[in-house]
Amino acid sequence: MTAVTPTRPGSTAPLSPVSPGTAARSKRRRRGAQRRGPWLAIVYWVVIAITLVPIVSMVAYSFNDAPTNRLTFAWNGFTTYWYQNLWNVSGLGAAFGTSVLVAFLAAVVSVAIGLPLALALERYRFPGRGIVSSIVFADIAAPSIVVGSASLSFFLSVGLGTGFWTILITHVAFDVAYVVVVLRARIAGTSKVLEEAAGDLGATPFQAFRLVTLPLLAPGMLAAGLLALAMSIDDYVITSFVAGPSVTFPLFVYGAAKAGMPPQVLCFGTLVFAVGLLVALLNGALNRRLARTRG
């Protein structure tokens, strides 16, 4: 009796036989994926909930009508009164303005310092390069209380009074390390071919840097700046050591929590979150546009 070889519908080419062992392994993999699926989904949604619940609560209760002008988690009705009276809490507006100004300046200065440092560490070999890299990572790994106490000791030893400028200097000092790490990752993903091509076409090193390198690194610079701004605007531990008479938003919130927090604090937090989310979406759109342009 002649064996018949199965063929594809509409084709005379025979199908490759599937061994029983291969079919059994495929079936076991499918069963394993089905067994792991629910647990992976549960862990995923638990992590998402832990991340989002505080943010959603902050946004929701910033619209809660609090009769005592103090934060309460008893829902008393929807209101926009706190947004209409953001500046009615003595000292809150000034503290928030100080935090925004320090964070913005720290982000700009950190990117200005971190960009050449990241370029040097990623593209060049020089004596002490390993030591500089170690210092950068040590700055990230150092506990905040160590950075704060060390900064305070330095300012006192040189006779510099604590205040706005010591906050700014300290924030730049710990922001630079994060900026360098982000920019090094971005630089590692770019090639020097375009810069060399610009040089071959007659561009000076500065022109090649301004017209080729900077546009390529712009998304990474924006991401690094946003990271520095976010870390600066919400820092409490380090700032508490070097603030002196200056009061930032986190310091105000900590002090106000003892006597009852005004709902306007949640309003400021919601505005910061909304602005950060908008900028992150714009940065993502910019990255996608650049990817399409290169493609």
C-alpha positions as CSV (number, residue, x, y, z in Angstrom):
1,M,0.0,0.0,0.0
2,T,1.4,3.4,-1.0
3,A,1.7,6.2,1.7
4,V,0.1,9.5,0.8
5,T,2.1,12.6,1.7
6,P,-0.1,15.5,2.8
7,T,0.0,18.7,0.7
8,R,-1.1,22.3,1.2
9,P,-4.5,23.2,-0.2
10,G,-3.9,24.5,-3.8
11,S,-0.3,23.4,-3.8
12,T,1.5,20.3,-5.0
13,A,4.4,20.8,-2.5
14,P,4.3,18.3,0.4
15,L,3.9,19.6,4.0
16,S,6.9,19.0,6.3
17,P,6.0,16.3,8.8
18,V,5.7,17.5,12.4
19,S,7.3,15.1,14.9
20,P,5.2,14.1,17.9
21,G,7.9,15.4,20.2
22,T,7.7,18.9,18.7
23,A,4.0,19.0,18.9
24,A,4.1,17.9,22.6
25,R,6.7,20.6,23.4
26,S,4.5,23.3,21.7
27,K,1.5,22.1,23.7
28,R,3.4,22.2,27.0
29,R,4.7,25.7,26.2
30,R,1.1,26.9,25.5
31,R,-0.1,25.3,28.8
32,G,2.8,26.9,30.7
33,A,2.0,30.3,29.2
34,Q,-1.7,29.9,30.2
35,R,-0.7,29.0,33.7
36,R,1.7,32.0,34.1
37,G,-0.6,34.5,32.4
38,P,-3.0,35.3,35.2
39,W,-0.3,35.8,37.8
40,L,1.7,38.1,35.6
41,A,-1.4,40.2,34.9
42,I,-2.2,40.4,38.6
43,V,1.3,41.6,39.5
44,Y,1.1,44.1,36.6
45,W,-2.1,45.6,37.7
46,V,-1.1,45.7,41.4
47,V,2.0,47.7,40.4
48,I,0.0,50.0,38.3
49,A,-2.5,50.5,41.1
50,I,0.2,51.2,43.7
51,T,1.6,53.8,41.3
52,L,-1.6,55.5,40.2
53,V,-3.8,55.4,43.4
54,P,-1.9,58.2,45.2
55,I,-1.9,60.4,42.0
56,V,-5.6,59.8,41.4
57,S,-6.4,60.6,45.0
58,M,-4.4,63.8,44.9
59,V,-6.2,65.0,41.8
60,A,-9.6,64.0,43.0
61,Y,-9.3,65.5,46.5
62,S,-7.9,68.8,45.1
63,F,-11.6,69.3,44.0
64,N,-13.0,68.2,47.4
65,D,-15.0,70.8,49.4
66,A,-13.3,71.0,52.8
67,P,-15.3,73.1,55.2
68,T,-12.4,73.6,57.7
69,N,-10.0,74.7,55.0
70,R,-7.8,71.7,55.9
71,L,-7.3,68.5,53.9
72,T,-9.8,65.8,54.7
73,F,-10.5,62.5,53.1
74,A,-14.3,62.7,53.8
75,W,-15.8,63.7,50.4
76,N,-18.0,66.8,50.9
77,G,-18.7,67.7,47.3
78,F,-17.1,68.9,44.1
79,T,-15.6,72.4,44.1
80,T,-13.0,74.5,42.2
81,Y,-12.7,76.9,45.1
82,W,-9.1,75.9,46.0
83,Y,-7.9,76.4,42.4
84,Q,-9.5,79.8,42.4
85,N,-7.7,80.7,45.6
86,L,-4.3,79.1,45.2
87,W,-2.5,82.1,46.7
88,N,-4.6,82.5,49.7
89,V,-2.4,80.4,52.0
90,S,0.3,82.5,53.5
91,G,3.8,81.4,52.3
92,L,2.6,78.6,50.0
93,G,2.8,80.5,46.8
94,A,6.3,81.9,47.6
95,A,7.5,78.4,48.6
96,F,6.2,76.9,45.4
97,G,7.8,79.7,43.3
98,T,11.1,79.1,45.1
99,S,11.0,75.4,44.3
100,V,10.1,76.0,40.6
101,L,12.9,78.6,40.2
102,V,15.5,76.4,41.9
103,A,14.4,73.4,39.9
104,F,14.4,75.2,36.5
105,L,17.9,76.8,37.2
106,A,19.3,73.5,38.5
107,A,18.0,71.6,35.4
108,V,19.5,74.2,32.9
109,V,22.9,74.4,34.7
110,S,23.0,70.6,35.1
111,V,22.4,70.0,31.4
112,A,25.0,72.7,30.5
113,I,27.6,71.0,32.8
114,G,26.5,67.4,32.1
115,L,26.6,67.6,28.3
116,P,30.3,68.2,27.8
117,L,31.1,65.8,30.6
118,A,29.0,63.0,29.1
119,L,30.6,63.7,25.6
120,A,34.1,63.5,27.2
121,L,33.3,60.3,29.1
122,E,31.6,58.5,26.2
123,R,33.8,59.5,23.2
124,Y,37.2,60.2,24.5
125,R,39.9,58.4,26.5
126,F,41.9,60.5,29.0
127,P,43.7,59.9,32.3
128,G,41.3,59.7,35.2
129,R,38.3,58.8,33.0
130,G,37.5,55.8,35.2
131,I,37.8,57.9,38.4
132,V,35.4,60.5,37.0
133,S,32.9,57.8,36.0
134,S,33.1,56.3,39.5
135,I,32.5,59.7,41.1
136,V,29.4,60.1,38.9
137,F,27.9,56.8,40.0
138,A,29.0,57.4,43.6
139,D,26.9,60.6,43.6
140,I,23.9,58.7,42.5
141,A,24.4,55.9,45.1
142,A,25.1,58.2,48.0
143,P,22.2,58.5,50.5
144,S,20.5,61.8,50.5
145,I,21.3,62.4,54.2
146,V,25.0,62.0,53.4
147,V,24.8,64.4,50.5
148,G,22.9,66.9,52.6
149,S,25.2,66.8,55.7
150,A,28.3,66.9,53.5
151,S,27.0,69.9,51.6
152,L,26.2,71.7,54.9
153,S,29.6,71.0,56.3
154,F,31.3,72.4,53.1
155,F,29.2,75.6,53.1
156,L,29.9,76.1,56.8
157,S,33.6,75.5,56.4
158,V,33.9,78.1,53.6
159,G,31.8,80.6,55.5
160,L,28.9,80.6,53.0
161,G,25.5,81.3,54.6
162,T,22.8,78.8,53.8
163,G,19.8,80.0,51.7
164,F,18.6,80.1,48.1
165,W,22.1,79.9,46.5
166,T,23.2,77.0,48.6
167,I,20.0,75.1,47.7
168,L,20.7,75.7,44.0
169,I,24.4,74.7,44.2
170,T,23.5,71.5,46.1
171,H,20.7,70.6,43.6
172,V,23.0,71.1,40.7
173,A,25.6,68.9,42.4
174,F,23.3,65.9,42.7
175,D,21.4,66.5,39.4
176,V,24.5,66.5,37.2
177,A,25.2,62.8,37.9
178,Y,21.7,61.8,36.6
179,V,22.1,64.1,33.6
180,V,25.4,62.6,32.7
181,V,24.0,59.0,32.8
182,V,21.0,59.9,30.6
183,L,23.1,61.8,28.1
184,R,25.8,59.1,27.9
185,A,23.1,56.6,27.0
186,R,21.9,58.9,24.3
187,I,25.4,59.6,23.0
188,A,26.1,55.9,22.9
189,G,23.2,55.5,20.5
190,T,24.5,58.1,18.0
191,S,27.3,57.8,15.6
192,K,30.1,60.2,14.8
193,V,29.7,59.5,11.1
194,L,27.4,62.5,10.5
195,E,29.8,64.9,12.3
196,E,32.7,63.6,10.3
197,A,30.7,64.0,7.1
198,A,30.0,67.6,8.1
199,G,33.7,68.2,8.6
200,D,34.4,66.7,5.2
201,L,31.9,69.2,3.7
202,G,33.8,72.1,5.3
203,A,32.1,72.6,8.6
204,T,34.2,73.7,11.6
205,P,34.1,71.5,14.8
206,F,31.8,74.1,16.4
207,Q,29.4,74.2,13.4
208,A,29.3,70.4,13.3
209,F,28.5,70.3,17.0
210,R,25.8,73.0,16.7
211,L,24.2,71.8,13.5
212,V,24.6,68.0,13.8
213,T,25.4,66.9,17.3
214,L,23.0,69.1,19.3
215,P,19.9,68.2,17.2
216,L,20.7,64.5,17.6
217,L,21.1,64.9,21.4
218,A,18.1,67.3,21.8
219,P,15.6,64.6,23.0
220,G,18.2,63.2,25.4
221,M,18.9,66.7,26.7
222,L,15.2,67.4,27.2
223,A,14.7,64.0,29.0
224,A,17.8,64.7,31.2
225,G,16.6,68.2,32.0
226,L,13.1,66.9,33.0
227,L,14.6,64.3,35.2
228,A,16.8,66.9,36.9
229,L,13.8,69.3,37.3
230,A,11.6,66.5,38.8
231,M,14.3,65.5,41.3
232,S,14.9,69.0,42.3
233,I,11.4,70.2,42.7
234,D,10.4,67.5,45.1
235,D,13.6,67.1,47.1
236,Y,13.2,67.4,50.9
237,V,16.0,65.6,52.7
238,I,19.0,67.4,51.1
239,T,17.2,70.7,50.9
240,S,16.4,70.7,54.6
241,F,20.1,70.7,55.4
242,V,21.1,73.7,53.2
243,A,17.9,75.8,53.0
244,G,18.6,78.1,55.9
245,P,15.8,80.7,56.0
246,S,14.5,79.8,52.5
247,V,11.4,77.7,52.2
248,T,10.7,75.4,49.3
249,F,7.5,73.6,48.5
250,P,8.4,70.3,50.1
251,L,9.6,72.1,53.3
252,F,6.4,74.0,53.4
253,V,4.3,70.9,53.0
254,Y,6.2,69.1,55.8
255,G,5.7,72.0,58.1
256,A,2.0,72.4,57.2
257,A,1.3,68.7,57.7
258,K,1.8,69.2,61.5
259,A,-1.0,71.8,61.8
260,G,-3.3,70.5,59.0
261,M,-2.5,70.7,55.3
262,P,-4.5,73.2,53.2
263,P,-6.1,71.7,50.1
264,Q,-4.2,74.1,47.9
265,V,-1.2,71.9,48.4
266,L,-3.0,69.2,46.4
267,C,-3.8,71.8,43.7
268,F,-0.2,72.7,43.3
269,G,0.8,69.0,43.1
270,T,-1.9,68.4,40.5
271,L,-0.6,71.3,38.4
272,V,2.9,70.0,38.6
273,F,1.8,66.5,37.6
274,A,-0.2,67.9,34.7
275,V,2.6,70.0,33.3
276,G,5.1,67.1,33.7
277,L,2.7,64.7,31.9
278,L,2.2,67.2,29.1
279,V,6.0,67.7,28.6
280,A,6.6,63.9,28.7
281,L,4.0,63.4,26.0
282,L,5.5,66.2,23.9
283,N,9.0,64.6,24.3
284,G,7.6,61.2,23.2
285,A,6.0,62.9,20.1
286,L,9.3,64.5,19.3
287,N,11.2,61.2,19.6
288,R,8.7,59.5,17.3
289,R,9.0,62.3,14.8
290,L,12.8,62.1,14.8
291,A,12.6,58.3,14.4
292,R,10.3,58.7,11.3
293,T,12.6,61.4,9.9
294,R,15.6,59.1,10.2
295,G,13.6,56.2,8.7
